């Protein structure tokens, strides 16, 4: 199952929640990914501290001009920080939509494609509740400069997600993120030297 935010075009920005599934009895894996200007390959995978098939849970994205935060039940599991001052592109100048789907990715997703989809369990159903978008509405035709201006807090209009307190995690959230990464992270592209003999530049600077 895939839940994502994405802009359009070959140089799109995208934030992904992807449930990869697993063999029966093994924990479900949740993969996150970040695309910037059409380039992804920033996967992180974790096993969750609950069975996501047993009940509804909250999967959220906080996106402002300083950070992208992935949250599960209000607990941050990943932070992608704006480091444009170090010459690293950040997704902030393209309007994005929200999408969800079920798709067959058994050629790569579950244990590298070793575990195939059992079609005898079809049809596969995803259910949602409590869906909410709190955002700045911005037509696709608006320019990057206009998006930045329209969706930033100003004297005329304030956006809660653009306030200074939302520019980084709180101390409690930072502790939560450390706990999640220490106990549940099973793959991080930043440490995959086989794929990236030279560490991706943003990995050199991210605190987490």
N, C-alpha and C positions, 0 to 999 in steps of 0.2 A: 504494500500500500504506500502511496506517495502523497504527501501534503507539501505544497510549495508556494512560494512567492516568486514571480518571474516577470521580467519585462519582455519585450518582443525583439526579434531580429537576431542576426548572427553574433552581435557583440552585446548580448543581453546580460543582465544581472539576475541572479537566482539564489534563493535560499531553500534548502530541501530538508524535510523529515522523511526518511525512508525506512519502513519496517521490512527487514530482510527475511524474516522467518527463520526456521531452523528445523533440525530433525526432532521428532516427537520426544518430549521430555527435556529438551535442551532450552535454555533461555532464548527468547526472541531478541534479535539484535536491532537496535535503532541506529541508523546511519544518518549523519548530517553532512551537508556539503554546501559550499559557497562558490558561486560563479561570479567573476568580475570581468566585465567586457568580453564575455563569451568563453572565458577560461575557467574550468572547474578544477578537478583533481585535488580537491582539498577535503577529502573524506575523513571523518572520524566515526568510529563505531563504538557502541557500548551496550552492555546488557543492563536492563532496567532493574530496579529494586522491587518490581511487582510484575505480575503477569498481565500484559496489556490487553489480553483477550477476555479477561474476567469482568471488567467493569469499564466505565467511561473514565478517562483521565484528560487533563488539560495539556495541550501542546501549543505553545505560544512563541511568537517572535516579537521582540522589541527592536525596532529599526529606527535609528535617527542618524544625524550626520556625524556622530562620534563613535557609534558602536552598533553591532548587530548581536543580540543576545537570544540564544535558543533556550527555552524554558520548558520543563516538564513539571506539571503541578506546582508552578511558580518557583521551582528550583532551577537555577541556571545550570545548564550542562555544557554550554559552549559560548565563548565570546570572540567575536571578530572585531578588532579595534581599528578605527580609522588612523592610519599611519601615513597619510599623504605627505606629511612634513618630511618623511624619509623616502619619498619618491615611490611609494607603494599605492597603486590605485585602490580606491574604495568605492563601493556601490552607493552612490548618493544622488545621481543626476538623471535617473530614468524612472518614469512611472512604472509601477509594478501591479500585477493582478494576483489574486489568490486562487489556487487550483487544488483539486484533490482527485485521485484516481486509484484504481486497482490495475496493476499491470503485471505481465509475466516477465520476470527477469531471471529465470532459472538457468540462463546461460552464464551468469556471473555472480548473482547476488548471494545465494545461500552456500556457504563454504566454497566459494570460488566456482560455483556451478556444479558441484558434485551432487547436491540434493535437488531433485527435479520436482516440479509441481505435481501433486497428486490430483488429477482432474476428476477423480471419483467423488471428491468432496464439493464439486461445483453444484450450484452457483455460489460464488464468493460475494459476500456482502460487507460493506463498510457502513456504519451508522454514525451519525453525528448529533450532538445537541449542544446548546450553549454557544453556538457559533457567533462570533462578534468581531467586527472590524472597527477600530477607532483610528481614523487616519485623515490625512489631508487629501481631498479629492483633486486629482490632477489629470486633465486630458492628455493622451499620448502625444498630441500635436504640440504641446507646450515645450519650449526650449529648456535646455539644462539650466541656464541661468534663471529662467522664470520659475522652474520647479524649486530651486534652492531658495529663492526669495519668497515664493508663495507658501512654502511649507516650513518656514523658519519662524520662530516666535519673534514678535515685534511689538512696538507700542500699541499697534492697532489690534493685534490678535495674538493670543498666547496658546501654545500647544503644550500639554503636560509632558509629552515625550521629548520635547525640545528644551526643557528647563535644565539648568545647571546640575541639579541633583540626579538627572538621568544620564549624565555624561559618562558615568562609570558605575560599577557595581557598588552597593553598600558593603560595609564590613561583613555583615551577616551573609550576604550573597556571595562574597568572595570566599568565605569559609565553606559555604555549601558547594561552590564550584570545586574547591580543592578536594572535598570529600568525594564528590562524584568522580572526579578524575582518578583519584587514588583507588577507589573501590569498584568502579564500573567501566572505565575506559579500557577497551580491548584492542583498539587500533587507532593510530594517529599518523596521518600522512607525514607529519613533521619528523617522525622518527623512522620512517621507512627508507632506509638507505639504499635498498635494492631498486626502488622506483626513482628515488631522488638522491643520487650520489652526492650532489651538491644541494645542501639544505635550502628549501624555498626561502626567499628573502624575508617574507613576513614571519616565518618561524623563528628567525633570529631575534625578533623584537617583541613577539607576544609574550606577555607575562605567564599565560596559562597554556 
